[in-house]
Amino acid sequence: MPLSEFLSAQRIVVLDDAGNRDAVIDAAARLLVDGTGGDTAAIADSLRQRERMGSTAIGHGVAIPHGRNAAFGATRAAFLRLSPAVDFNAADGEPVDLVFAMAVPADFNQQHLQLLSDIAERCADPAFRAALRQAPDAQALREVLLGTRASAQLDAGGMASHG
């Protein structure tokens, strides 16, 4: 499934000095809610609830915080590249600098699992991770994640970069 089906260019950012895992989750929740008028605290709470069950860090500096909730009728994702990396209690001990956050409708059981699998598979590719880490800015990240066309459309729309 193309990332563009649930990840928009406006929700791809470079986050400097994120602080800690809670601050990253708060930033991810703000991005997930951005422009919807949704409840940022409820989204952050759903992400934290899942994180309390066990770290969503999958290794190699990648985490996929995700939560089910009734906030949206479709899955929404955000991508944050962190500098410096943040401790997510990963099994491999590596701090996290690449974060795919997702808010998933409560009834999307199979889709939820498939999306997690798809993202984990992409992030298992060292070349993909390297491309994300080497992108000089949010614009370049958008190009890696969504393709050049999506970034060009964002820029043509005059929207400001978060990164």
Stockholm file with secondary structure:
# STOCKHOLM 1.0

chainA/1-163         MPLSEFLSAQRIVVLDDAGNRDAVIDAAARLLVDGTGGDTAAIADSLRQRERMGSTAIGHGVAIPHGRNAAFGATRAAFLRLSPAVDFNAADGEPVDLVFAMAVPADFNQQHLQLLSDIAERCADPAFRAALRQAPDAQALREVLLGTRASAQLDAGGMASHG
#=GR chainA/1-163 SS CCGGGTEEEEEEEEEESCCSHHHHHHHHHHHHHTTTTCCHHHHHHHHHHHHHHSCCEEETTEECCEEEESSCSSCEEEEEEEEEEECCCCTTCCCEEEEEEEEEETTCHHHHHHHHHHHHHHHTCHHHHHHHHHCCSHHHHHHHHHCHHHHHHHHHTTCCCCC
#=GC SS_cons         CCGGGTEEEEEEEEEESCCSHHHHHHHHHHHHHTTTTCCHHHHHHHHHHHHHHSCCEEETTEECCEEEESSCSSCEEEEEEEEEEECCCCTTCCCEEEEEEEEEETTCHHHHHHHHHHHHHHHTCHHHHHHHHHCCSHHHHHHHHHCHHHHHHHHHTTCCCCC
//
